[in-house]
Amino acid sequence: MNDTEKDNHLADFVDGKTASSADLDLRQLEETILHLKQSLPNDSPNSATSKQMLVRLKARLKREEVTSPQPFWKKILNFQNSPQISMALAL
């Protein structure tokens, strides 16, 4: 099915529907799907390209890796770094 046939099919579908909100949502969804089908390549990448993409993804994740912050309760109950808290709890 070429682009003109897709457009004609979509136009026929829209013409046959009433202008309710559900139909408008469906129309927008169909248009989005049609645009995605036209913009995405039909063939899948070869194995070398897939491996390269995976290596790049892992490198980026490692580069952008963020350590999770220490929980609040661990900061408060850290007696080794905060002797004032241990003294206050001892009293």
C-alpha positions in Angstrom: 0.0 0.0 0.0 1.6 3.3 -1.1 1.4 6.6 0.6 -1.5 7.9 -1.6 -3.5 4.8 -0.9 -2.9 5.1 2.8 -4.0 8.8 2.7 -7.1 7.9 0.8 -7.9 5.0 3.2 -7.5 7.4 6.1 -9.7 10.0 4.5 -12.4 7.5 3.7 -12.4 6.3 7.3 -12.6 9.8 8.7 -15.4 10.8 6.3 -17.5 7.8 7.4 -17.3 8.7 11.1 -19.2 11.3 13.1 -17.3 14.0 14.9 -17.5 12.7 18.4 -14.5 13.0 20.8 -13.8 9.2 20.6 -13.7 9.4 16.8 -11.3 12.4 17.0 -9.0 10.5 19.3 -9.1 7.5 17.0 -8.3 9.7 14.0 -5.4 11.3 15.8 -4.1 7.8 16.7 -4.4 6.6 13.1 -2.6 9.7 11.9 0.2 9.1 14.4 0.5 5.5 13.4 0.6 6.4 9.7 3.4 9.0 10.3 5.4 6.5 12.3 5.1 3.8 9.6 6.3 6.4 7.1 9.2 7.6 9.1 10.6 4.4 10.5 12.7 2.1 8.4 11.2 -1.2 7.2 14.2 -3.4 7.7 15.9 -4.1 11.1 19.5 -3.3 11.7 22.2 -6.0 11.1 23.9 -7.6 14.0 27.0 -5.4 13.8 24.9 -2.3 14.0 22.9 -3.8 16.9 26.1 -4.6 18.8 27.5 -1.1 18.2 24.3 0.4 19.5 24.4 -1.8 22.6 28.1 -0.8 23.3 27.2 2.9 22.9 24.2 2.5 25.2 26.3 0.7 27.9 29.0 3.4 27.6 26.5 6.2 28.0 24.8 4.5 31.0 28.2 4.1 32.6 29.2 7.7 31.9 25.9 9.1 33.2 25.6 6.7 36.2 24.4 8.6 39.2 24.9 7.2 42.7 21.8 7.1 44.7 21.8 9.5 47.6 22.2 8.2 51.1 18.8 7.9 52.9 18.0 10.5 55.5 17.9 8.1 58.4 21.4 6.8 57.6 22.7 10.4 57.6 21.2 11.0 61.0 22.3 7.7 62.6 25.8 7.9 61.3 27.6 7.9 64.7 31.1 7.6 63.3 30.9 10.9 61.4 28.7 12.7 63.9 29.8 12.3 67.5 27.4 15.0 68.7 24.4 12.7 67.8 25.8 9.8 69.6 26.4 11.9 72.7 22.8 13.3 72.5 21.4 9.8 72.2 23.6 8.5 75.1 22.1 11.2 77.4 
